Each structure stands twice: as structure tokens, then as C-alpha cells.
């Protein structure tokens, strides 16, 4: 999956969530796609830029990616 595809997926998850759950969905995105992000050496900054979201969400995406090594997704 390319950075642009990941950016589009993140933007879609963000836009389709309720206001109170938007940051949670950024974390969830990082958990779901963390393995691919890490495998391809993509950065949170690249993905956030591709998504068009605020740069302040880079930290939130990093949290989700770090959790991806510890969470089992069913």
C-alpha cells in the first residue's frame, strides 16, 4: 500500500467518525496499518501530509503505530 493510499484511508476513517472519536480513529488506523507502515519505513509525517489532516495528529498516529506491536486485531 502506498503512502497516498494510506493517507486516503486515514482521511476516510477520520471523516467518518464522530467528533469525539476522531483521535481514537487515528490511533486505530495506526494499530491496523502499523505493520505495513513499519515494514515500508513510512513516517507518520508522510501519511498525515498525504491525508491532509493537521500536523498535530502526527503524534497521535505515532501512538497508534507503537500500539500495533502490542495489540492483536481480530
URMOZI-V40609 format. One record per residue. N is the residue number from 1. SS is DSSP state (H for helix, E for strand, - for the rest). Layout:
# URMOZI-V40609
n=N ss=SS
n=N ss=SS
This chain:
# URMOZI-V40609
n=1 ss=-
n=2 ss=-
n=3 ss=H
n=4 ss=H
n=5 ss=H
n=6 ss=H
n=7 ss=H
n=8 ss=H
n=9 ss=H
n=10 ss=H
n=11 ss=H
n=12 ss=H
n=13 ss=H
n=14 ss=H
n=15 ss=H
n=16 ss=-
n=17 ss=-
n=18 ss=-
n=19 ss=H
n=20 ss=H
n=21 ss=H
n=22 ss=H
n=23 ss=H
n=24 ss=H
n=25 ss=H
n=26 ss=H
n=27 ss=H
n=28 ss=H
n=29 ss=H
n=30 ss=H
n=31 ss=H
n=32 ss=H
n=33 ss=H
n=34 ss=H
n=35 ss=H
n=36 ss=H
n=37 ss=H
n=38 ss=H
n=39 ss=H
n=40 ss=-
n=41 ss=-
n=42 ss=-
n=43 ss=-
n=44 ss=H
n=45 ss=H
n=46 ss=H
n=47 ss=H
n=48 ss=H
n=49 ss=H
n=50 ss=H
n=51 ss=H
n=52 ss=-
n=53 ss=-
n=54 ss=-
n=55 ss=H
n=56 ss=H
n=57 ss=H
n=58 ss=H
n=59 ss=H
n=60 ss=H
n=61 ss=H
n=62 ss=H
n=63 ss=H
n=64 ss=H
n=65 ss=H
n=66 ss=H
n=67 ss=H
n=68 ss=-
n=69 ss=-
n=70 ss=-
n=71 ss=-
n=72 ss=-
n=73 ss=-
n=74 ss=-
